[in-house]
Amino acid sequence: MAFQSNAQRTASQEQNDSWKAQGFLNFYLPKADGSKGKLGAIGLKVSKPAEKKLIDFLNANGEEGVKALLSKMIVEYRSATPEDTAGFDLG
């Protein structure tokens, strides 16, 4: 791989926008002062068929689409800390 200057990388990125999201699902939790605090976001790309369908649905249905999506959403929590029993059984 050849060295690229910042200018070359910038020009390359301007030509290829495939990494850019065309929409975002933003997640918030209420804060003690009544405002909302951003928990995170998921970028959606039209280059992925399932995500394009979701983008089209949300663009067409606005707030009602968000409510419909929320009613179907499943949220799970998974710890990133491995359990002690996660090792291989080589015996």
Secondary structure, 3 states (H helix, E strand, C coil): CCCCCHHHHHHHHHHCCCCCCCEEEEEEEECCCCCEEEEEEEEECCCCHHHHHHHHHHHHHHHHHHHHHHHHCCCCCCCCCCCHHHCCCCC
